[in-house]
Amino acid sequence: MMKRISSYAMIFLFSIMIFLFIAKWINNDTRLIPSCVSNVKLNFIENKNEIRSNYLINIINSNEITYLVMTGEVTLNGIMYNIARRYMLDVNRQGKFISVRIINVDFYRTDQIRDDILVRGLPVLNQIYTLLISQTEELGYIFEQNNSPLFYCRGVPD
């Protein structure tokens, strides 16, 4: 009788260990976009308007919500504007791609670019991106869109 109870106890404990391992693995794998930091510099001319920008991008995962914090400066037709804003992202997997939609934009006090100034390359509310994120090293990621690299992002250890 004692042997049968110990066999059941062993099976029960083994089942709990497997369940805990799977639950831990699932919880660690829920982030589709890694937390990381990147410095992005863009220079281009559009409709005879020269646009130069330099951004620091922070991607932050917090309690099932992903934020993109963008700070830096944009020079548009010789006038420099500060940018400081936080985007809340809705992130979904679509096969090997990641779909990202901007669901909220919080402007910090130092942000000088408002709705009346349109700057190409700045995300706007309800804009949708389809990304491919490739891991290049333990904490290094390349964000790509339309088979073209957007930026390299260095991961932040948990």
Beta strands, then each sheet from edge to edge (+ up, - down):
strand 1: 36-46
strand 2: 49-62
strand 3: 65-76
strand 4: 79-94
strand 5: 97-107
strand 6: 128-137
strand 7: 140-145
strand 8: 148-155
sheet 1: 1+ 2- 3+ 4- 5+ 6- 7+ 8- 1+
end
